[in-house]
């Protein structure tokens, strides 16, 4: 069968904060509200992708970086691209995995090995959702 594949990183969908009417994407903005008036734009983005397509959506890559510098920050979630400790990275991956375990995706996958929290290189990280 066919499927759609995306690399979806949790620090990029901050642009959704600037969209006034989420209903054009089939979403109710209030359903994604979090503490202090912020929104879970990552979960909303996954749902938008799923709403758009008529075939299964595969999140073929996700994760957060521990690189020395920071290239991107999501003001809603506090997740960023780089400048994270390995402990922060692990906590972020757990949260991203929980968000991905949502009807917005059929499959989620991340790089094998240490990047998925395993100390054994080559440990698979594909998860059917």
C-alpha positions in Angstrom: 0.0 0.0 0.0 0.9 3.6 -0.1 1.7 6.0 2.7 2.9 9.6 3.2 6.2 10.1 5.0 7.3 13.2 7.0 10.3 14.2 9.0 8.6 16.2 11.8 10.7 17.9 14.4 9.0 19.3 17.6 10.7 22.8 17.4 9.4 23.8 13.9 5.6 24.2 14.1 5.8 27.5 16.1 4.4 29.2 13.0 1.0 27.8 14.0 1.1 30.4 16.8 0.5 33.1 14.1 -2.5 31.4 12.5 -5.7 32.9 13.9 -8.3 30.4 12.5 -7.2 26.7 12.9 -10.7 25.6 11.7 -9.5 25.8 8.1 -7.3 22.9 9.0 -10.1 21.0 10.7 -8.9 21.8 14.2 -10.3 23.7 17.2 -7.5 25.7 18.7 -8.9 25.3 22.2 -8.3 21.5 22.0 -4.6 22.1 22.0 -4.4 24.7 24.8 -1.8 24.1 27.5 -0.7 26.1 30.5 -0.3 29.9 30.5 -2.1 30.5 27.2 0.3 28.5 25.1 -0.6 25.8 22.6 0.8 22.4 21.8 1.6 23.3 18.2 3.5 20.0 17.6 0.4 17.9 18.3 -1.7 20.2 16.3 0.7 20.0 13.4 0.6 16.2 13.5 -3.2 16.3 13.4 -3.2 18.8 10.5 -1.0 16.4 8.5 -3.3 13.5 9.2 -6.4 15.6 8.4 -4.9 16.6 5.0 -4.0 13.2 3.7 -6.3 10.3 2.8 -3.7 7.6 3.3 -1.6 6.6 6.3 0.9 9.2 7.6 4.3 7.9 8.7 6.4 10.1 10.9 9.7 8.6 9.5 11.9 10.8 11.6 11.7 13.0 14.7 13.9 14.0 17.5 15.8 16.8 19.2 19.4 17.7 19.0 22.1 18.1 21.7 24.3 20.1 19.4 26.4 22.9 21.0 24.5 25.8 19.4 20.8 26.5 19.1 19.2 27.0 15.7 15.5 27.0 16.5 13.2 27.4 19.6 9.5 26.7 19.9 8.2 29.3 22.3 5.1 27.2 23.1 6.8 24.0 24.1 10.3 25.1 25.1 11.8 22.5 22.8 14.6 23.6 20.7 17.1 22.5 18.0 20.4 22.2 19.9 21.8 23.5 23.1 20.2 20.7 25.2 21.9 18.3 27.7 21.5 14.6 27.0 19.1 14.4 30.0 17.0 17.3 28.5 17.1 15.4 25.1 15.8 12.2 26.7 13.0 14.0 28.5 12.0 15.8 25.2 12.0 12.5 23.3 9.7 10.9 25.9 7.3 13.9 25.5 7.5 13.8 21.7 6.9 10.1 21.7 3.8 10.6 23.9 2.5 13.3 21.6 3.2 11.1 18.6 1.2 8.3 20.2 -1.9 10.1 19.1 -4.4 9.5 16.2 -2.4 12.0 14.2 0.1 9.4 13.0 0.1 5.7 12.0 3.8 5.1 12.6 6.6 7.0 14.3 10.3 6.2 13.8 13.5 7.8 15.0 17.1 7.1 14.4 18.4 3.8 15.8 21.0 3.6 18.5 21.8 6.2 21.2 19.6 8.9 19.7 16.5 6.9 20.7 17.6 6.5 24.3 19.1 3.1 23.9 22.7 2.3 24.9 22.8 -0.4 22.2 23.7 0.8 18.7 21.2 -0.4 16.2 18.2 -0.8 18.6 15.1 -0.3 16.5 12.8 2.6 17.3 9.9 2.1 14.9 6.6 2.2 16.8 3.2 1.3 15.3 0.8 3.8 16.7 
